[in-house]
Amino acid sequence: MKKILAGNWKLHKTRDDVKSFVQTCQASSILNQVTRTRTILIPSPVLLEHATKLVGSGAGTHLEIFSQNSSAEKSGAWTGETSPVQLLDIGVKGTLVGHSERRQHFGDTDASCEKRASLALSLGVEVIYCIGESLAQREAGQTQSVLKTQVQAYIRAVKAAKATGASTESMLAYEPVWAIGTGKVAGPEQVAEAHAWIHEDLLGAGLVSSILYGGSVKPSNFKELSSIPHVAGALVGGASLEAKDYLDLLEILDSAP
């Protein structure tokens, strides 16, 4: 499996910003020489169609566009939601599900994330499924049990989609909630331990999925993080907003063991 560098832009950027970012990346020798890494950009909803047109869809296209969220419903009276059918219609290849900010601020639960992921995968939309513990849960020694519960929801979603005949790719992103946008980074031992637990749970269910790390990733700490076993890449927030930083991360990841 290829490594993955996914840049989550959250509620940032205008159309002009996206154009400038994409053009800088497409002109870079780093992006054009990458052979081992998928490069994913995740803009806010109003920028998705603009971004898909900018990156193109030809055989030589390197950048892929994912959504920050996807509905658990194909259509209907669901104001503010975006259907995976609509994502496919504008050329979006995949979506985040269960990002910590969605869970914290918008009421996403393991049950709703499982449903969102299952529908997306069954319709051919790839999923990066986010999991992670809060600081209170870590300090209470609950990290492994919290991750296991979240991973089981992911496993059920993948198996439900496979039961429909879908073979859509899916990935997990471990993002300790206490390290999202705080400048704090889980130590190498903490990351290695969490990724080993997740990997073991996936193997126990007969699944093979790439596991990304997310949590204040930046070029200065990524070389160490990307060399940890079972870290297949990163889901990056702030450090993905500038093309130079994104390309620096890409160069580090593509050359990692």
Phi, psi and omega in degrees: 000146178285157171284166184224130170242111183245123180257112180267110184276353177051224183262057181232161170083148173249178178301317180295322178299317180296316179300314180297317180298310182297316181296320178297316180294316183293336178272355185275137176292333179299308180298319185285347179255358181294134179234342188246000190228135171276139182244115187239136175243140186231086182278171174291161190306319184290347182259357187298309183294319177302316182293319180296325178290324181291320184280338179078181184222013182284176183297333182270006181287131180259319185279138177241150181247127175243161177265158178279347182196162178209139185289157174275001181236146177289320183196174177127196184274075183229070184304132178091352180265163176232124183284146174298333176297318179292324177298313179299324184296331180255011174090014177280130188270335186200182183209151164285150170222131173077025176305148185302327178290326175293319181292319183287315192253343186236010172078014177294136181239172175302320182294315182289325178293320177301317181292318178299313182295317182299315180295313181303310181297320181294336181263358177098015176262122179294156184229134164253108187264119187266136177222162177162156184260154174279169178297319180298320180293320178295314182294337178271004179074025185258005187306309184297318181291323177296313180296320180299316179298317180291320179295323179298322176297319177298314181300316179298320180296315181295316181292324177295320178292318179298328180295338178273357181098001181286147176232030183293141182287145177220153182223157173251147173234117176271116180228097177303123188303326182288353180250006182274112176068014183259346186087348177277141178235135174300139179294159181307321179294321179294317179296314181300317181296313181296316181293326177294318177300313182297313180302318180295318179295321178295315179299321180298334179264002179076024181247148173238116180224143173293141179241116179265158173250138176224136178151088179056040175286137175209165183305328184289339180243358190283332180300316180292316181297318185288348180265358181285137179304140178070010171263106186265006181153202185213148168254112191246137178261262186305324183284359177259000184283332177256132183302322182298315179296317180299316180291324176297316177298318181298317180296319179296313184292317184293336180260359180291155181302000000 
